[in-house]
């Protein structure tokens, strides 16, 4: 192999680090990287369905497409601020290294979602949760306007509702302070 060919092949794949936060103002997301005492702009590529803004100093793999130095693409590889260590075989995580929020798939088939602030789930259609048991551990649980407990049964009366007991009717004026509704 000639020195020129060897130089091109060696330069096709290299480690790099993000030195300036990415921008997506153009058609492709770009960022500044450093490698082998050089600084250069590069296109950032993500696997289909993934996206992000890579923190400064994150390790990347940069490819020179067609062995052309000016035609670089960079794949973010990892941050020096990893969320989890000592992973078991088959474990996978996706996370924000800055906030430490993550979705983690453990080796036993469990899925952990850890949000360091708020978590919002939006469903355009219907949502179903099927489980042996469901536990909600919260100080206050707020439900929407209509609550259907199961597939039928007797109506539930709340403070302020008019009720009929036998031949008499009236309004509920007091109730449990642990169970409230607007």
C-alpha positions as CSV (number, residue, x, y, z in Angstrom):
1,X,0.0,0.0,0.0
2,X,1.4,3.4,-0.9
3,X,1.8,6.1,1.7
4,X,-0.9,8.2,0.0
5,X,-3.4,5.3,0.1
6,X,-2.4,4.4,3.6
7,X,-3.0,8.0,4.7
8,X,-6.4,8.1,3.1
9,X,-7.5,4.8,4.6
10,X,-6.2,5.8,8.1
11,X,-8.1,9.1,7.9
12,X,-11.5,7.7,6.9
13,X,-12.5,6.8,10.5
14,X,-11.4,8.8,13.5
15,X,-12.4,9.6,17.1
16,X,-13.5,13.2,17.7
17,X,-15.1,15.3,20.3
18,X,-17.8,18.0,20.1
19,X,-16.3,21.4,20.7
20,X,-19.3,23.6,19.9
21,X,-23.0,22.8,20.4
22,X,-24.8,21.6,17.3
23,X,-27.1,23.7,15.2
24,X,-30.0,22.6,13.0
25,X,-30.7,25.9,11.2
26,X,-29.7,24.3,7.9
27,X,-31.0,21.2,6.2
28,X,-28.6,19.0,8.3
29,X,-27.6,19.3,11.9
30,X,-24.0,20.5,12.1
31,X,-21.5,20.9,15.0
32,X,-17.9,21.7,15.5
33,X,-15.5,18.8,16.4
34,X,-11.9,18.5,17.3
35,X,-9.7,15.6,16.2
36,X,-5.9,15.1,15.9
37,X,-5.2,18.7,16.8
38,X,-7.7,20.0,14.2
39,X,-11.0,21.8,14.5
40,X,-13.7,21.4,11.8
41,X,-17.4,21.6,11.2
42,X,-19.2,18.3,10.5
43,X,-22.7,17.0,9.8
44,X,-24.2,15.1,12.8
45,X,-26.0,11.8,11.9
46,X,-28.4,9.9,14.1
47,X,-30.0,6.5,13.8
48,X,-33.5,6.7,12.3
49,X,-36.0,8.0,14.9
50,X,-33.3,9.4,17.3
51,X,-32.3,13.0,17.6
52,X,-30.6,15.3,20.1
53,X,-28.1,18.0,20.7
54,X,-24.8,16.5,21.8
55,X,-23.1,18.1,24.8
56,X,-19.6,19.6,24.4
57,X,-16.8,17.2,25.0
58,X,-18.9,14.2,24.0
59,X,-17.0,11.4,22.2
60,X,-17.9,10.8,18.6
61,X,-16.9,8.7,15.6
62,X,-16.3,10.8,12.4
63,X,-16.2,9.3,8.9
64,X,-14.6,10.9,5.9
65,X,-17.1,9.9,3.2
66,X,-15.3,8.8,0.1
67,X,-12.1,9.4,2.0
68,X,-12.6,13.1,1.4
69,X,-11.6,15.3,4.4
70,X,-14.1,18.0,3.5
71,X,-17.0,15.5,3.4
72,X,-17.3,14.4,7.0
73,X,-20.2,12.9,9.0
74,X,-20.1,12.4,12.7
75,X,-22.0,9.9,14.9
76,X,-22.3,10.8,18.6
77,X,-21.0,7.8,20.5
78,X,-21.2,8.6,24.2
79,X,-20.8,11.3,26.8
80,X,-18.2,11.3,29.5
81,X,-21.2,11.7,31.9
82,X,-22.7,8.2,31.5
83,X,-25.9,7.7,33.4
84,X,-25.4,4.0,34.3
85,X,-22.3,1.8,34.7
86,X,-21.8,-2.0,35.1
87,X,-24.6,-2.9,32.7
88,X,-25.6,-6.5,32.4
89,X,-25.6,-8.3,29.0
90,X,-28.6,-7.1,26.9
91,X,-29.3,-3.9,29.0
92,X,-30.0,-0.8,27.0
93,X,-30.6,2.8,28.0
94,X,-31.5,6.1,26.3
95,X,-31.0,9.2,28.3
96,X,-30.1,12.8,28.6
97,X,-26.6,12.9,30.1
98,X,-27.1,16.5,31.3
99,X,-30.3,16.0,33.3
100,X,-29.9,12.3,34.1
101,X,-33.4,11.5,32.8
102,X,-33.6,8.2,31.1
103,X,-35.5,5.2,29.7
104,X,-33.8,2.0,30.7
105,X,-34.4,-1.6,29.6
106,X,-33.0,-4.0,32.1
107,X,-31.8,-7.6,31.6
108,X,-35.0,-9.0,33.4
109,X,-37.4,-7.3,30.9
110,X,-38.3,-4.4,33.1
111,X,-38.6,-0.8,31.7
112,X,-37.7,2.1,33.9
113,X,-38.6,5.6,33.0
114,X,-36.8,8.2,35.2
115,X,-37.7,11.9,34.7
116,X,-35.8,14.3,36.8
117,X,-38.6,16.8,36.5
118,X,-42.0,16.4,34.8
119,X,-43.3,13.5,32.6
120,X,-46.0,14.1,30.0
121,X,-47.5,11.3,28.0
122,X,-49.8,12.4,25.1
123,X,-51.9,9.9,23.2
124,X,-53.9,11.0,20.2
125,X,-56.2,8.0,20.4
126,X,-57.0,5.6,23.3
127,X,-54.5,4.2,25.9
128,X,-54.7,0.9,27.7
129,X,-52.6,-0.3,30.6
130,X,-52.8,-4.0,31.2
131,X,-51.1,-5.4,34.4
132,X,-51.7,-7.7,37.3
133,X,-51.6,-4.7,39.6
134,X,-51.1,-1.0,39.1
135,X,-49.7,1.2,41.9
136,X,-49.8,5.0,41.8
137,X,-47.6,6.4,44.5
138,X,-48.3,10.1,44.6
139,X,-49.4,12.7,47.1
140,X,-52.4,13.8,44.9
141,X,-53.9,12.0,42.0
142,X,-56.0,14.2,39.6
143,X,-58.4,12.6,37.2
144,X,-60.4,14.2,34.4
145,X,-64.1,15.0,34.4
146,X,-65.5,11.5,34.0
147,X,-64.2,8.4,35.8
148,X,-65.4,5.0,34.9
149,X,-64.5,2.4,37.5
150,X,-64.7,-0.9,35.7
151,X,-67.4,-2.1,33.3
152,X,-70.5,-1.0,35.2
153,X,-71.8,-1.1,38.7
154,X,-73.5,1.4,41.0
155,X,-73.1,5.1,40.5
156,X,-70.8,7.0,42.9
157,X,-72.1,10.0,44.8
158,X,-70.0,13.0,45.7
159,X,-70.4,16.0,48.1
160,X,-72.9,18.3,46.4
161,X,-74.6,15.5,44.4
162,X,-78.3,15.0,44.9
163,X,-79.2,11.4,46.0
164,X,-82.3,9.4,46.5
165,X,-82.5,7.0,49.5
166,X,-85.7,5.1,49.5
167,X,-88.5,7.6,49.1
168,X,-86.4,10.6,50.3
169,X,-84.0,12.8,48.3
170,X,-81.3,15.1,49.5
171,X,-77.8,16.6,48.9
172,X,-74.6,15.1,50.2
173,X,-73.0,17.8,52.4
174,X,-69.9,16.0,53.8
175,X,-67.6,13.3,52.9
176,X,-64.1,11.9,53.2
177,X,-61.3,14.4,53.2
178,X,-58.9,11.8,51.7
179,X,-61.0,11.5,48.5
180,X,-61.9,14.7,46.8
181,X,-63.3,15.8,43.4
182,X,-64.0,19.1,41.8
